[in-house]
Structure formats: C-alpha cells, structure tokens
Amino acid sequence: MDLIKQVYQPDDFRQLGHQLVDVLADHLQSAMGGDAQKVLDYQSPEDVFAAWMTDEDTEPLTILKHILTQSIHLHHPGYMGHQVAPPAPLATLAGFMGLFLNNGGAIYEMAPATSALERVVCHMLRPWFGMDEADGILTSGGTIANLTALICARNVQMPGMVWHEGQTEKVAFMVSKEAHYCIDRAIRIMGWGSAGAVLVPVDENFRMRTDLLEEMYLESTRNGVKILGVVGSAPSTSTGIYDDLTEIGLFCRKHDLWFHVDAAHGGPAAFSESYRYLMRGVEMADSLVVDAHKMMMVPALTTLLLFRRPSDSYRTFSQKAEYLWQANDEEWFNYGKRTMECTKLMMSARIFLMIKTYGIGVFGKYVDIVYDLARQMADYVLSCKEFELVVYPDSNIVCFRFVDGHQSELDEINRRIRQQILEKGNFYIVQTTLYGRIWLRVSLMNPATTKQEIMTMLEEVRKIGYGLTGKTDPTIHE
C-alpha cells in the first residue's frame, strides 16, 4: 500500500482507536479504584530521555502503553499535586474529536460548529458570575487569557494610544503579592517592566490588603504612574486564598479603574451553593478568567475569558487581515479578531458536552467534594503537634509542614520529605515557599480522593519526617 494511503487508513485507525480506549478505560478503572500501585513511577529526566532514545518499538499500541506507564496518573487518588483536573472521559472524547477534526477556529468557516458552541458556552456560564450581558472567548490557558484581558484593559483605559503609538506613559496594575506569576509575566510582556506591577501586601491569611489600595493608588499617582486597574485573585495559587473581590470592585468603581479577576483556579466555586460566597463581588469585574481544565474536569488547555461589556473583547486586538475576513466590525463568530491564537483549538465541545449530559450542577458538585476534603485535611493537621498549617484553606489547596525537628533544619527536612514522596510514587505532592520557608502543598483535584488517602499520605509524611530527624515517632506508642 502507498505510504500516505496507509497513514490515513480507516480500518487501522478504527482498530487502534478501539484498543487504545480499552487500555485507557482499564487504566481509569484501576487508577480511580485505587488499584494502581503508584501515581508516578519516578525516574530521572536523563534516564527517561536515554530510554526513549534507544527505544526500538515500532508497534503503535506498544509505544502508547509505554507512554502511559511513564506518565503521572491524575486519576489516581494519591494525586494531590498541581492544579490540573483528572479529565472526565466524556470531555476527553470531545477533545479527541476536536483533535481529529483539527478545525482551526480563528474564522467561522474553518470551525462552524465549535465557533457557535463557544458563544453558547459563554452565554450558558455568564449568569453564574453575575455577568448577564457578558461575552467572551475560550483560549489556550490562563496565561494567554490573563495577558489578553490586561491588553484589553490597557486599550480601553488608554484608547487609541498604545496599540498604534507605542508606550509613552508610566502605567501599572495593582496586584496582590500572592498573584500568579503569569500576571507579572503579562505586565512585563507589555513592556512595563517590574514597575508595571504595584504589589499590594497581603494579610496574615494571604489575602490582599484592600485597606491599602487607596493609599498605594494615591502614592503611585503622585509619582507619575497611571494606575489602569486592579487584579483580584480567586484564589491565589500558592495558598488557595480568595481576595475580597467586593472591596476591590468598589475601589475600582470609585476611581474608574479596570477590575480584572484571575479566577483561573477557583472560579467554578460560583457553581457551588456551599462555596459561591467566595466569588462574591465578581459581578463587578470588567474581565474574568476561569480555567475549565482546573476545576471543571475537562482536558487542558481550556480557558474561559469573559468581558462584562461584550464590545470590550474586540478592543484587545485591532488589525487588518483581508485574507481571513473582509469586514472590520464586531463579528462574534470570527474569533481571530479577539484571541491571541490564529489557529485555535476546538475547546467549546468539551464544556458543552459536559453541561448537556450532566448539567452545570456537576461542576458545583465537584467543587463541593474537593473543597470539603481540604477542610477535613486542615482540621486533622491542626490536631497534630508534628504538623503546622500555614492558613486555613478557602479552597482545595492546603499548605502544611512537618515541624517536629530543629527549627534551623525544617526547610531541608520538608524539602527532603517531598523528594522522598516523589520518588516513592504512592502520592504526588509539591512544595512552595511562604514566609521564606518551605511548605508542603497539596491541591486536592481528584474527586476519588478520600479522607483515608489523606490520612495515609500524612502518615507517610510523618514517617519520613521522623526518619530524617532521628526522633521516635510518638504515634507508634499509641
């Protein structure tokens, strides 16, 4: 058979596709049932690279199985690491179909179905954020979405100037010291340097000090810096603590500033009756970012960017591209006018299929499970003298540390605890730095994780910690 015909052979595709789905379904059953032995079979980057360089397999299914065994397993209840959800199988199938069709969604005629569904999804979700007239886009990740929102804010607050004439004034956004690094990156990309972010201190709970906004705003103004807006975190990444969005929103309205909410992680709390209060004030936002691949069980990258005033989303970019579209007016269906991407993934079906099949309430149920679990973990940590909790969680992110050792050695002990857990592979947790100290950090992303897995993980932390200090674990005498 001609090689190119072989590449596109339907029967081969059908056979391999069925086989792969069987493999992944078995993996899902094993992982979420807790039967899988490890979250990650950790090997050094050099060893994995060398193994693949010398790999001689040519059978596609064998290669795919090998990739599976060397990957981290987000569906395992012991996965408690970074903020990426174990994707729902249904949403994954929608993503697979999108990859197969490969309809680049910059212009409507290249992706008719998902272009329309993108607007449908935005309209379905906007009331939950109190933005009944909002419009928006789906884009590839929170970093691009936040950058797009801040560029739009700049263009709206400084109409016709920067986009056409370049930067001539000193301008800045006010952001929490705990804001995600992509906010700082976006500001630097826009050419403002480190001075483009006026860093607002946080309180003892890592929440933005909104009582300092007025003073810092006036000081910046006196120093010749034009403040364009304020970025609220919902929540911050390191600690999972929500800023007071209501106070930020009222401050922005008082001074006619752009209010942007980075709710990449915690925006879906709006779908939960129990935790909706955390998003109170978001209805005042001018722009909002929510990563569906974090807390809505869809594959990465799938990010919602909403603008309270629909016309604002057309003010981010303003360029002519006659080979793509002829009109320069606001065409919602030609997303290349509003997105960073020219070739755009088919993301909308992933969310739409979840809503149509399970209802929007499924997202709230997911939030309830993982947020409740974080509080159960925090309560237990507070009851143990060998652990310290940095702050009681707002969300499903919990930061704690082992403290039954010499104070000067605790950072190194906790760093080594994390490394040993990584290498053992029964659990996956990460670390962060707060108050200049090393803390262990979990993001409880898997709804299959239970209190029992949490207790077992903490027992492993305790055992490793006492092993490193040489002290006797007091629990063995209980």
Order of alpha helices (4+ residues) and beta strands (2+ residues): alpha-alpha-alpha-alpha-alpha-alpha-beta-alpha-alpha-beta-alpha-beta-alpha-beta-alpha-beta-beta-alpha-beta-alpha-alpha-beta-beta-alpha-beta-beta-alpha
